[in-house]
Amino acid sequence: MGPLNLLTALALSVCCHVQFATAWTVNNFLMTGPKAFLTYASSVQVGAQSGIQECKQQFAWERWNCPESTLQLSTHNGLRSATRETSFVHAISAAGVMYTLTKNCSMGDFENCGCDDSRIGQTGGRGWIWGGCSDNVAFGEKISKQFVDALEGGHDSRAAVNLHNNEAGRLAVKGTMRKACKCHGVSGSCSIQTCWMQLADFREVGNYLKKKHEQAKKLEMDKKPARAGNSADNRGGIAHAFRGIPRTELIYLEDSPDYCLKNQSMGFQGTEGRECLKGNKNMSQWERKSCRRLCYECGLRVVEKRIAVVSSCNCKFHWCCTVRCDKCTQIVTKYYCARKESGRKQHNKAKRRHRGRRH
């Protein structure tokens, strides 16, 4: 069996009638573990999908734009890469699963789980006490680890790196949590506050992990699969390489390929044909430089295309109770990376030579 797309692996793994040839997958865990974990299957799938979508959002204007071909989870066949980019895939996926499980738990979607009330009534600081409904990240972290980490069946350095990055993703969810408070007191005096911890917007988790991706550290270590029996030498080498690496940091083993170029075997399409952005004051500096990054720096040129976009407009509410809209067509200008036209260059050079003779 080839490497599995992250979402596909998790989606298939929660179906009790599917059997995998791999040594250990989420499906194996569900078949042999507590039946209660079937309760969380839907949340795991939704969480994995949210992680993938956030990956695509964060890298939309990068040379590597989180293509489906790189969302591989299995390492058993030895083809799984461990680049800076795949470190982000693992982290954001584990974070997405944990985030969704935590949200569902706090909203009462699971019978055996609810708000984190472990500190309710305790003094948190001057003028406030713990109360309200804190998001139960301990639960989300535990179940996410059981599902996502179970897909790493190897004992080599790649598996160790992937597990580390999974953990970094879960710690990002905890690290971005925020304290929310509510005032109490006579006539709104706010003499005392009750406070609780709540999850940040998932975009904030994505932004946090994107910075970790940019600061990711490369490990220099043996990338070969562990020898039979997972010898003490293998374990010792891995432990030594990880020494001093904070659990919150992303790590990788291999340099990234040139994402400018198409590489069919690795599933990279290159940047030719990619859309880029130009000249809008509302764009971030990173977006405004996307044409330079995707096209010019990859040896390509930018071509302009006018495209008809159909959208709903002139929407009106009709009693009772429908909304009816017209279909409006708008011509918009978009920019794409394209190969340079060598023929045009030669033609222009010929023109310049001809002018030179006349002078």
DORO-245959 format. One record per atom (N, C-alpha, C, CB): x, y, z. Coordinates in steps of 0.05 Angstrom, whole numbers, plus 5000, padded with zeros to 4 digits. Atoms other than C-alpha are relative to their C-alpha. Glycine has a CB too. Example, Ala and Ser with C-alpha at 12.3 -4.5 7.8 and 13.67 -1.06 7.14 Angstrom:
501849765000
524649105156
501850245000
498050015025
498449764999
527349795143
498550225014
500950094971
***
This chain:
501749765000
500050005000
501750255000
498150005024
498549755001
502650694983
499450185023
499550144974
500549814978
502951295030
497150094999
501950244998
502749924998
496251535054
499750305004
498649855023
500849734996
493352215047
499050035028
497950104979
500749974972
492352485117
497049975005
500950275010
502950014995
484852595112
498949734993
498650224984
500950275008
483851935075
500649805021
501249934973
499150194980
487751555127
498250015024
502950055009
501749974976
483651835184
497149934994
500150285011
502850065007
477051775147
499649704998
499350144973
500350295003
478251045128
500449865027
502049904980
499350144975
481050875196
497749985019
502450135013
502250004981
474651035232
497749824991
499050285005
502150195010
470650535191
500849725009
499750014969
499350264987
470549875229
500349784979
498049935020
500050225019
469749465165
502450014981
497550004984
497749975018
476149705132
502549885014
500550304993
497650124989
482549295142
502450114984
499949694998
497649905012
489449585128
502249785001
501050265013
497750195000
495749185110
502350105017
500949954971
497849894983
500049655151
499949895028
499850315001
499850124974
502549435218
498250135021
502950015009
501549864979
498949965258
498750254989
501850075024
501449765010
493650475239
497950075021
498849964972
502249934982
487950835273
497949784999
498850274991
502050215001
483350285248
500749775019
499749904971
499150214982
487449765286
499450085029
502949944996
500549914973
486850195348
497049985007
501050295003
502850014994
479350245341
498949715002
498550144977
500950275000
478549505328
500749865026
501149844976
499050144977
482549305389
499650175026
502949934997
500349824977
481549915435
497250035009
501250264993
502649964989
475650175473
498050094978
500150225021
502049935019
469250215432
499250305002
497649825003
500849724995
468150905462
501450194979
500750095028
498649825019
473251185412
498650034974
502849894996
501649975024
468351065356
498450265001
498249764995
501649754996
464551655386
501450244988
499550045029
498549765008
470152125366
500850004970
502550025017
499150035028
470951885294
499350254983
498749764988
500949775017
466952455262
501650255007
497050065004
498449774992
470652985302
502949984990
500050035030
497350045010
477352685282
500150084970
500949725005
500149945029
475452725208
499750304995
497849854987
500449715003
472953445215
502550155007
497650095017
497649874991
479153645253
502349974980
500949885027
498050045020
483753335201
499550184976
500149714991
500749835023
480053705146
500650305006
497149974993
499449734993
480654365183
503050065000
498850075028
497149975001
488154255191
501050034971
501349765013
499249985028
488854135116
499250274988
498749774984
500949755011
484754745099
501750245010
497150055007
498349794988
488955175146
502849994987
500349975030
497550035014
495254905113
499950144973
500849704997
500449875026
492655115045
499850305002
497549884986
500349714996
490755795072
502750135006
498050065022
497549884992
497555925104
502050004977
501149845023
498050025021
501455715042
498950074972
501249724999
501449945025
496655974988
501850144980
497550165005
498349845018
501856454959
503049945003
499650305006
497350104997
508056044973
500649814976
500549855027
499350195021
511855614922
498949725007
503049994995
501350254991
509755004962
497450085012
501849855021
502749904991
502255094972
498349775011
498650124976
501450214986
500454475012
498449824981
498250115021
501450175020
498754024952
499149735013
501749954976
501050254989
494753394965
502149785000
497649914984
498150215002
500552964943
502049995023
501650044974
498150004977
504653175004
498749935026
501450275002
501550054975
499253025055
500049705005
497250114999
499750284995
501852325068
500749955029
502249884981
499750054972
501652025136
501649765007
497349985013
498750254994
504551335132
503050014995
498849774984
497150015004
512051205140
501049724994
501550125024
499150275000
512050455134
501449924975
497649825004
498750085025
514250425061
502650154994
498150044977
497449875003
520250875070
500050244981
502049814992
500149785020
517851395019
499350275013
498149934978
501049754987
515351905069
502350195005
498649945027
497949814996
519552535068
499750135027
499950214977
500149864974
521252945129
501350274997
501649835023
499049745006
522253645103
498850215019
499350074971
501149774985
520754325134
497050024996
501450274993
502849985006
514054315099
498349785012
499650004969
501550224988
511953625122
499850035031
501149744992
500149954971
513553845193
497550165007
502650145011
502449834996
508054365186
497549834996
499950244981
502350175006
503253845156
499349845025
500549814976
500550164976
504053395217
499050185023
502549865009
500849834977
503453975267
497250104997
502050235003
502649885003
497354305237
497849795000
499950174974
501950215000
493853645227
499349905029
500949764983
500450084972
494853425299
498550225015
502749935014
501349774986
492754125322
497150014992
501450264992
502749995009
486454095279
498349795014
499849974970
501550214987
484253435308
499650065030
501549734997
500349934972
485653655379
498150235004
502850085012
501749764998
482154325368
497149924998
500750214979
502850075004
475754015342
499049825022
499749854973
500850174977
475553475396
499550175025
502149795006
500349824977
476454015449
497450164999
502450185003
502449855004
470954445420
497549835005
500050134972
502350174998
466053875414
499649915029
500349754982
500150084972
467653655485
498750225017
502749935011
501049774984
466354345515
497150074993
501850244996
502849955008
459854405476
498149785008
499950044970
501750214991
457253765506
499249804979
497650125012
500750205021
457353345443
500749725007
501550084975
499250274991
460452755480
498849965028
503149965000
501250064974
456952415538
502050005023
498549744998
498150044978
463252285577
502050245003
501649754994
498149785000
466352975569
498550275002
501849994976
501249734998
464853705586
502250205006
497850015021
498149784994
468054355608
502149905020
498550245010
497950054980
474554335647
499350165025
502850094989
500849874975
472054485717
502049955023
497249915009
498050084980
478454265753
500850235019
502449894987
499149784983
479954965779
497850195009
502150164985
502349824994
472955265788
499950065030
497449874991
500149914972
472555665853
502750085011
498849795016
497349934990
480055735861
500750294993
502149804989
499149735006
483256415865
502149994978
501150145025
498150005022
486756565800
502050235002
498550024974
498349774997
489557245816
498550225015
500950114972
501249784985
487957915847
497450084987
501950235003
502649915009
480558055839
498649814981
500450254985
501450195017
478757425800
500349725009
500950034971
499950284993
477156695810
499449844974
498049945022
500650185022
476656105763
497149935000
501849755001
502950075003
469655975737
499449964971
498250225012
500850035028
465655925673
500649724989
501450204983
499650265013
466955375622
502650014985
497749944980
497450025014
474355275606
499949784980
502349975021
499850215020
475654895542
501749775010
501150114974
498750244988
477754185560
502249904981
497949785005
497850075018
484354165523
501449745008
502150224999
498750254991
486853585565
498649764986
499849975031
501550215014
481353145535
500750004970
497050045004
499449985029
482653395464
502849914994
499650284990
497350085003
490053285472
500349705001
501850145020
499850294996
489252575497
498949844977
498549925026
501350155022
484452335443
501450054973
497050084998
498549945025
488252695387
502549834999
500750304999
497550165000
494652345409
499449714994
501350035028
500750285005
491151675409
499549954970
497549925017
500750045028
488551765338
502450064982
497750184993
498049925020
494052145302
502749865004
500550315002
497450134995
500251865336
500049704994
500950055029
500250295005
497651155326
500749944971
497349905006
499450055028
498951245251
503049994995
498850224983
497150025002
506451275264
500949745011
501550245014
499350264990
508550555268
502949945000
498649794984
497250055002
515950615255
501550075026
501250164978
498349944977
521750655305
502550154991
500749745015
497649875010
526651045262
499850305004
500349944970
499949724996
528551775260
497750154988
502650114990
502249865013
523051975212
497549995017
499449874972
502350034982
517651695257
500350175024
499649715007
499549844976
520852035317
499550304994
502849965010
500349725008
520952705279
497050064997
501550064974
502849955005
513652635258
498450015027
498949784983
501350004973
511452465330
500650265015
500949765016
499249744987
515353075355
498350234989
503050054996
501549795012
511853525305
497049985006
500450004970
502850044991
505053225323
499650145027
499249705001
500149884973
506453425395
500250304999
502249885017
499849705002
508654125375
497450124991
502350074980
502649905009
502054215339
498050015023
498949834978
501850004977
498154015401
500750215021
499949725013
499149794981
502354475445
499350284989
503049985005
500749745012
500755045396
497150075007
500349994969
502849954993
493354955411
499950105029
498349744997
500049914972
494755015486
501450275003
501549795017
498549754997
499755575477
498650254990
502649974985
501449765011
494956025439
497350055015
499449964971
502449964984
489255955490
500050285013
499649785021
500249744988
486656605520
498149995024
498950204979
501749974977
483556795586
497750194994
501650105025
502449845003
476457055583
498750045027
497949874980
501049944973
473057395642
497250134998
501950185015
502649874997
466157635665
499950145026
497749794997
500149844976
464958185715
497549935017
499950304993
502250044980
460658105778
500350235020
500149725013
499949804979
458758605831
497550184998
502550174997
502449834998
453459115852
500250224978
499850135028
500249795020
451259575795
502349994980
499950275012
497850045020
456559285749
502650115009
499250144975
497549904989
462159485795
502549844993
499850035030
497850185007
466358895773
501949965023
501550104975
498350034976
468858795844
501449734999
498350035025
498850265003
470258075826
499549904971
498949805021
500350125026
471357705761
500249705001
502050124980
499650295004
470456985741
501349974973
497449835003
498550035025
475256755687
500349714992
502750145002
499650265010
476256155644
501850014975
497349874992
498250025023
480955915589
498549904975
502449825006
501450095024
478355865518
501949994976
497750194994
498350035024
481255655451
500050264984
499049774983
499949775019
483656205404
498849914974
503050094996
500950085027
481056225333
502149824988
499550264983
498150195011
484255665294
502050134981
498549774985
498249855017
487256175246
502550095016
498650244988
497749914983
491556415305
501949765005
498950105027
498450244997
493955695315
501749964975
498349755006
498650035026
495755675241
502250214997
498050034977
497949785001
499456345245
502449935018
498850275008
498050074980
503256095306
501849784988
498849905026
498550225011
505355455271
501550084975
498249764995
498649905024
507255825207
502650125008
498250204984
497549884990
512356215247
502049785009
499550205023
498450224992
514855565277
501249864976
498449805017
499050125024
515555285207
502350164989
497749994979
497949835011
519855875186
502549985018
499150304999
497850024981
524255765248
500949715004
499350135026
499550294995
524454995242
503049944999
498449844979
497250084998
530954655259
500549744986
500949985030
499350245014
534254135216
501849825019
501550064974
498450194984
536853515252
501849844982
498149815016
498150175014
543053155228
500249745014
502850144998
500050264988
542052425242
499549794979
498049985023
500450235018
541451735211
497149984993
501149745013
502750015009
535151705169
499149724992
499650194977
500750275008
535350955156
498149875020
502549824998
501950144981
529850505186
501649865022
498349804985
498750134977
531450225254
500549704994
498350035025
499450295004
534749535255
498049835016
502949945008
501950184988
530748935276
500350015031
500549714991
500049994970
528748965349
500250285011
502249835010
499849734991
529349715352
502250025022
497350105012
497750034982
536349665383
500550255017
502449934985
499349784982
538950085440
501650224985
501649905024
498449805015
543750415390
498250194985
501949854980
501949835015
537950675348
498650195019
498049834986
501449844980
534250925409
501850225011
498849835022
498149814988
540451245437
500750224980
502549865008
499449805020
542051595371
497850214997
500649874974
502349825002
535151885366
499850185024
497449844996
500249844975
535052115438
502250215001
500349825025
497849805000
541852455429
499450234981
502649864992
500649795019
539452835367
497950185010
499249874973
502249844991
533253075402
500750165025
497649835006
499249874975
537053315464
500150304996
502749895010
499949715002
535954055475
497950124981
502750094993
502149905018
530254115424
497450055016
499649814976
502549954985
524154455457
497749854986
499450305002
502250155011
517754065448
498250174982
498349885022
501749815015
514454685418
501050064972
499650255016
498749935026
519254735359
499649794979
503050065004
500250195022
518454415291
502849924991
498450124976
497550105009
524053985265
499749844974
501349825022
500150155025
525853645199
502749874995
499250184977
497650155006
531053185169
501250074974
499449715001
499149975027
531553355096
499550284989
498749794982
500449745013
532553985055
497649984981
502550094986
502349995018
526454195014
501050004971
498350255005
499349995028
526654074939
499450284989
498449794984
500649745013
526154654889
497150004991
502050054976
502950005006
518754794889
499350164976
498550105024
500549865025
519455244828
499549804978
502450184993
499950195022
520354624786
497949775004
502749884996
501950224999
515354084769
501549745004
498349984974
498850264994
517153404798
497749805003
501850015026
502350185000
512052884779
500249775020
499749884972
499750224981
515052324821
499550085029
502849894997
500549904973
514652754884
497350145002
502250195008
502749884999
507853044865
500050305001
498649905023
500049715000
510053774858
499650104972
502750105012
500749905027
507154164800
501650244991
497150075000
498549765007
511954744802
498250255002
501349984973
501649754998
509655474799
498950094973
501750215012
501149925026
508255514724
496949965000
501349844977
503050025000
500755664717
498850095026
499249734994
501149914975
500055894789
499150294999
502149975022
501049724998
496056524804
501750155020
497050015007
498749834981
499557104838
498450265002
503050064992
501549764994
497157774865
501650254993
499250015029
498749755007
498658484842
498450245010
500550024970
500949734996
497559194865
497350055014
499850124975
502449934984
492259224919
500950095028
498149755002
499149884975
493159664980
499049835024
499050285003
501150164978
488959185022
501649745004
497149944995
498450244997
493958625011
502350045020
501249914973
497649994983
499458445059
502550024983
500149745018
497549975015
506658565038
500749724988
502350105018
499450275010
507457805031
498449944975
499549795022
501750055023
501557774983
500950174976
497150055007
499249825021
503958364943
502549914985
500450295010
497550105012
510658024931
499649724988
502250005020
500450275009
507457374909
500849964970
497049925003
499250035028
508657494834
503149984998
499050244983
497050015000
516057614847
500949725010
501250225017
499250254988
516556994891
499349764983
498749985028
501050245015
512456514848
500950004971
497149995001
499549995029
514156764778
502950094995
498150204987
497449895008
520257214770
502349855012
500250295009
497850134987
524656864821
500249704992
499850015030
500050275010
522856194789
500650004970
497449865005
499349985028
525056444720
497650014981
501649764992
502449985016
517956554695
499150304997
497749845013
501149735004
514157164671
497150015010
500150094970
502749974991
507357434692
498250084976
499850225023
501949945021
501557424644
497350095013
499549764981
502549894990
495057804653
497749884984
500050314997
502450125012
488257484640
497550135011
499949695004
502649884991
481357794642
498049775000
499150234981
501750234996
476357294669
497250095009
501249805020
502849944992
468757314675
499349845025
498049944977
500750134975
466557164746
497050055005
501750115024
502949984995
459157014760
499549975030
498549784984
500650014971
456557164829
497150105005
502050185016
502749914993
449957294865
500050305007
498949845024
500249714994
447758024869
497150085001
501550164978
502749894998
441658464881
498249815015
498950064972
501650194984
439157974934
497850155015
501949845019
502349884986
432358124962
498549795016
498150144980
501550184983
428357815018
497050024992
500350085030
502850015007
421357584999
498449865022
499649854973
501750104979
415857475050
498449764989
498150225012
498150104980
415956925074
500849724993
498750015029
497649884988
421456675075
502349914981
500549905030
497950075019
426156655016
501650244992
498849874975
498249785010
431957064989
500549934971
502750025017
499550035029
432357154914
502150194990
497350044984
497749845010
438557394878
500149994970
502649905013
499350005028
440557584808
502749884997
499850294988
497350095006
446657304774
501450224985
499949744983
498549785012
451657844758
502849904990
500350235020
497550075011
457757774714
501950235002
499849904971
498049794997
463958174730
502749914987
500550075030
497550065013
470358194689
502250095019
500350154973
497849944981
476458144735
502649934986
499649845026
497350055010
483858164720
501549825019
501550264995
498450184983
488157594746
502749964987
498649735004
497250025009
495557454740
501049725005
501850215014
499050274999
499056794727
502949984991
498349814983
497250055008
506156524721
500049844974
501549855023
499850145026
508056314651
502949994991
498350134979
497350025010
514256094614
500750254983
500349754982
499049785017
518456634581
500049924971
502850095009
500250055029
517556694506
502750074988
497850164987
497349955011
524556604478
499950114972
501649734999
500349895027
522056754408
499750294999
497749874986
500449714998
519857444428
502650145006
497950075021
497549874994
526557594458
501850024976
501549845023
498350005024
530257384395
499050214979
500049724987
501149815019
525457804353
500750295008
496949974999
499349744990
526758414397
502950064995
499350045029
497249965004
534258314392
500650064970
501649755009
499749955029
533758284316
499250284993
498349804983
500949735005
529958934316
502150205008
497450065015
498049814990
535259274358
502550004982
500849935029
497850015019
540759024311
499450154974
500749714994
500849875025
536959284251
500150305004
497249914991
499949714995
536259974283
502850095001
498650065027
497249924998
543659974298
501350044973
501649795016
498849985026
545459874225
499150274986
499149774982
501049755012
541060464204
501450245011
497050025005
498649774989
544560924252
502950004991
499949995030
***
